[in-house]
Each structure stands twice: as structure tokens, then as C-alpha cells.
Amino acid sequence: TGLGTFRDSTEVAKFPDLTSAMRTIPNASMKTPTLGALVFGQGTPRQCAAIREQIDFRLDGHPTNAQALDGVDSRTIATIEVYSRSTKIPAMLQSKLQYQCAVFVWTKLGLGR
């Protein structure tokens, strides 16, 4: 695995939506899911700011966006993986595109649970 931050289903199920669960990730906040704004770090410069094209959002391994992720019922989520820098993303999960950050959401169905 990489050097990301993880939340499992027990932790995620405590929250009504992904935006709320993301607030538990150190130095990360998800704001205005419709804009795909995910911010890592404090002050400036930030590792990954509110630029959608810099963030690799995936649901069960498939490309998606922050708005779609926020619509996922938190009770169906198996795990959330958040990587605040491209160098922390595991090689097997890296995209051909050069993203600065990544948020991978795996559902229980997607993992076969």
C-alpha cells in the first residue's frame, strides 16, 4: 500500500456523507462537492487545491468526480483512501494522467463484501 490516509467502513458509517467523513482526514477538507474542491495542507502553498483536474477521484477503481462520490451512501463504503501527494499514490493505483492527489472510495459491493 501507499502512504495515504485510510478510513474503514466502521469509521465512515458514522457520517451521513463523504464530505463529513473527509473532515476526519488530517489536513484535508472537502468543500462544495459540486465543484470538486478538495484541499490538503494548511496555508499556502497547498499540496492540492480546489482544482478538479489535479485530483484523481475514483469509485471502485473507476474514474469519477467529487459530486458523484458525495452521493454514495456512507453505509455502503468499505474504505476511503486519500493520498495528498502524487508520490504517495501506490504504483498499481497511479493513473496515466499526472494527478497531484487522489481519493479512492471502495464500496462493499465493489470489494465483494
N, C-alpha and C positions, 0 to 999 in steps of 0.2 A: 504494500500500500504506500501511498504518498505521505506527505507531511501536512495533510489537511486537518480540518476540524470536523468531527463527526457527531451526529445526533441519531440515536436509535429510536425505534418505534415507541418505546416506553416514554421517552422524553418528549418526542414530537406530539404524541397523542394528548398531552396536557394542554395544547394550544388549539385555538379554533381554526387557525390557518397558518400557512407557511411564513407569512410576514411576521407573525407573532413569534413563531419558533426561531426564525432567523435572529431575532433580538437577543437570543441566548448565545450566539456565536461571538466569541471575543473579537472586539474591534470591527464587527460587521453590522451593518444595518440595511434593511431593505425598505426603501421608501417608494411610495407611489408605484405599485406593481405594474400599472398600465404603461408606465414609461420605462420599466425595466431598470430602475435606478437601484443599484447595489453599491454601497460604499464600504471600503475597507480602510482601516487605519484612522489615525487621528490627525487633525490639522492638514497642512499641505506640504509637500505633495502627497496625495493618497495613492496607494498602490493601484487601485482600480476604482474609478469614479463612475458617475452616472452615465456612462456611455455604453449603450447596449452592445455595440459591436465588439467591445473588449471582454465581454463576459460570455463564457460557454455555458449556456443553460441546457440541461438535458433531463429528460424524464425517461426512466428505464432505458437509458443509453441512447435515446433518440433526441435530436436537436429540438428545442422548444424555446419559449420565451418566459419572462418573469410573470406575465399576466396569466399564462396557462398554468404555471406552477402554483401560483397563489390560489387557483381554483381547485386544486387537488385536496380532497378531504384528508385532513391530518391523520385520521384514524386508519387510512389505507397506506400510509407511508411506512416503509420498513427502515429506511435510513436516509439521512441527508449528509452529503459530503461537500465541504466548502474549501476551496483552495484559493488563498489570497494572492498568490503569485504563480506565474506560469511555470517557474522552476520547481514548484511543489507538486504539480499535477503528475500522477504516475504515467509512465510512458504508454502503458496499454490504454489509457483513457485520453491521451492527447489527441487533439484534432489536427487535421492538415492545416487548418487556419491557425493563425497565431493569436490566440486569446491571452489576455493578461490575467484573467481569473476564471474560476469555474465553479458552478453549482450543479451538483448531480443529485437528483432525487430518485430514489429507487422505491417502487411500491411493493407491497407484499405480493401482489399478483405477478408483477414483473420479475420478482426473485423466486417465484414458485412457492411461496409460503402459504 
